[in-house]
Amino acid sequence: MESVKSRNVLICFSHLRWGFVFQRPQHLLMRAARSYRTYYVEEPVYEPGAFPELRLAETPEGVIVAVPVLPVGVPEDKAALTQAALIEELVANANPSHLALWYYTPMALSFTRDIDADVVVYDNMDELSAFQGAHASLAAMEKEMFRRADVVFTGGYSLFEAKRNRHRNIYPFPSSVDVAHFASARGKHVEVPADQRSIADPRIGFFGVIDERLDVALLDGLAELRPDWNFMMIGPVVKIDPRILPQRPNIHWLGSKKYAELPTYLSGWDVGIMPFNINESTRFISPTKTPEFLAAGVPVVATPIRDVVRPYGELGLVEIARTASEFATAVQKLLSTPREPLLMAVDSFLARRSWDATWDGMKREIDRVSKAGARLGVVHENSMEAGSATGI
């Protein structure tokens, strides 16, 4: 007899590769896979002479990653039609009794708008239109996304405040954390990774995607001010020329690391830094690394990103600084301050911010919409405000 899970199908459409960086989509969809047969559809790959297909592979977390394979040179409109046919076949083969469509990118509407789904979810993780290389039609596609979605989630409170009047059923779900995973960095017998072992203390670190959001001038200025500190930089370099990255003896570009490896690196860091630019591309970000640093027991200095200032800065959990000089002062303060009082406050705060709790809150809203059986849809400008936030 077929299981309930196999008939409850969730198909996610994302602009991010599953294996790129383990972040919000992975945390949520591996939990979704406990209740749904879950597919994660990536953007296409293009291969010479390829016959169009969906290349499927199941992850250890139970999510089926689906990669559309298209021939090189296929026009954009034909690519959309081909992907539509591939997704139509995927849905038919899954034969769902209940179908949920989950979007991270509104651009996927170009090949999915004709799918008859029981519920449509838009997890508005970032303001993609502000990112370098954003598609010219992204804003228009997001407008359509708000019309089609039954429920909208945002990746932080600032994004929720900016979009709360665009939909009747919108809720903020800011970055959460797998506390147990990162708390392993606090252990006394964590083996130091080989590429970090010979680097002297104090170690000041950053991990995450290294792109146009990183203030490389600020990092360079800080490293110049404190040549006695070593700066660990972990993550893939994307959308920027690697040649603009500052090169100093005390800046160590360690490349990408697996999610499972991060606690071993963090265990050897004295302070974490988040030197983000303050511009349109960072206006609405809610960095997942904020609670991850703290769960690992690493105190943090960050530029004044709104979703870091509120609540982390206001609660005294993160130091806020703008200039290289201010960063140096804040880092020095943290280096000379006992961690125990901070960690007590951190642990109390993070107890309410698990990915399990976030997924449970999202699923409650999805189930509520599914049971109601009615599309709630977009609201007009200046209409009534959205319902109360979940506070997860």
Order of alpha helices (4+ residues) and beta strands (2+ residues): alpha-beta-alpha-beta-beta-beta-beta-alpha-beta-beta-alpha-beta-alpha-beta-alpha-alpha-beta-alpha-beta-beta-alpha-beta-alpha-beta-beta-alpha-alpha-alpha
